[in-house]
């Protein structure tokens, strides 16, 4: 499979060096959604949708959720058999033509007997790796499974994780990927499920709302509307836990620089203030912690910069995050 390997994107896999350390959910956060996804992945092969679409606006921790699921369920005998994390501006990770070769390579490693089938297909016609997505999928996945000597029997289907579909560089390819996966599910009896995450961009919404895709898809929106703001389901409590854990780690490394007040740093009121300012966005909390943990700056002074930010009168869901970046760049 050396020829196939040359046409894969190893950096897009969940355990790649480029993505290390990857975003992960804190053990005490996101318990409900992680349990729901785990139940779906481990569910019986019959009577369930074979695609689950996890979507939310930017900053709501989709990649951390997908990474956590991948690490929990991708052991040699686990049900997660392949992963691909798209990344805008990240070379091969943003190019659709590496998706199916990368998935096929991982499936061949994970599923007994599939290695020889994929190897034979690529040796017979190596040019297929330069073909359009449709033909890559048909050769590397559909034909490879068909070539297995005996039908692969499994109580639970293997799961393929595709994160950040909206970060694929070509919007047309984003739609095409969903269409092709829909074809696999609708017309082929393969032991595969697909867990896909993205922002709810209009063109992605459109393809998932097509009847042929909708009937085989579990639609999971991890946000809910509160007034005119977007807020994660149970996310504020999770973000507070995430912030408190992050500040504790900073303190453990820099305790000689920090003075606790009433046994806490920062104060409970400060953590609650930052939690409220996050408005359901894990990216806000992550950015705060990274800024405060600057190795060349005093953590207390860094935190003061965040707390000194003036309130923006015109509110939108990213205004507080914008203000943090403004403070950093200033």
Phi, psi and omega in degrees: 000019179299321179296316178297319182302324179295341182250019176255171177239082181303330180293344181274351181284156187295336182253025184285155177293321184299324185270000184276135354281134183281163174292137180222151174283137172298143183305335181260014179236161175058027184297320184294311183291323178295321178294321180296315180293320179297319178297319179296315182295321183271002182292166181296157185292335185255150171079011180234153174296142183265357174233135170239123180255113178261119184221152178188160176297173179300145173090005184260011171084024181299314183295325177295320178296313182296320179296317180297316177299316180300316182289327180289327192237019183247024175296166181310327179255013182281171183272343174275114188254343181203146179222150174212117180253104178295152177210116182296131180075017184248041176064235182300334184292345178256004185253123184298331186292348177265354185296300186292323173299321180292318177296314182299319180299316181291320177299320180297325178287329190269327189255120181305132177091340185283334181304309182297324180294312180294318180301315180296318181297316181290319178296323181290324184214074183296339181293342181300337180291346176256004181284172176296160184306318182303315183283328173301311182299314182297320183282310189281336183245301184296307182293326180296316178293322179296333183277353177301137183302319178229153180299131181285116182264127177210138179293321180244133176295155172282146183251136173251126180258126176235111183255145174067043180306325181293347179268000167295137192292339186244114179304325177298318179294326178301314178294318183298321179301315179295318179300315183292320177296321176300322178295319178302313184290319186283326189245349183237142176265081180249146181280056185230142168236156183232120175256113187239135175237150178191170165286154180278060179295149185307316182289332176284320174303318183298315183289324178288339179273357176293138185308320183293331178271319184301323184289344181245012186241134169267114184270118182235102176268117184272009176243160173225160183268132173231107186061233179255017181246158176257132183220135180294150173296118180058022188282331184296318177296321178295319181293322177298316176299316180298315179295313182298319178296317181296316178294326178297320179293320177298316181296320182298331180270337187228033184299332180291346181258348192242137176254123179282150175244120183055037176079006182232147167214127344290181183294161178300323180296322179293316179297318179295321178299313180294323177298315179295322180292335181294328179050045175086006184254110177296333180296330177295310181297319179297317180295319177301311183296319179296321180292316180293329185272020177302121186295341183257003183234158177286126184300324179295319179294321178297317179295322179299324178298317179297315184288338181276354181300136180281151181287134174275126184292316182276106186271137163218174189296343181248007187296319179291324176294318176302320182294322177299313180297324177298316179296318180298314183287340179281000000 
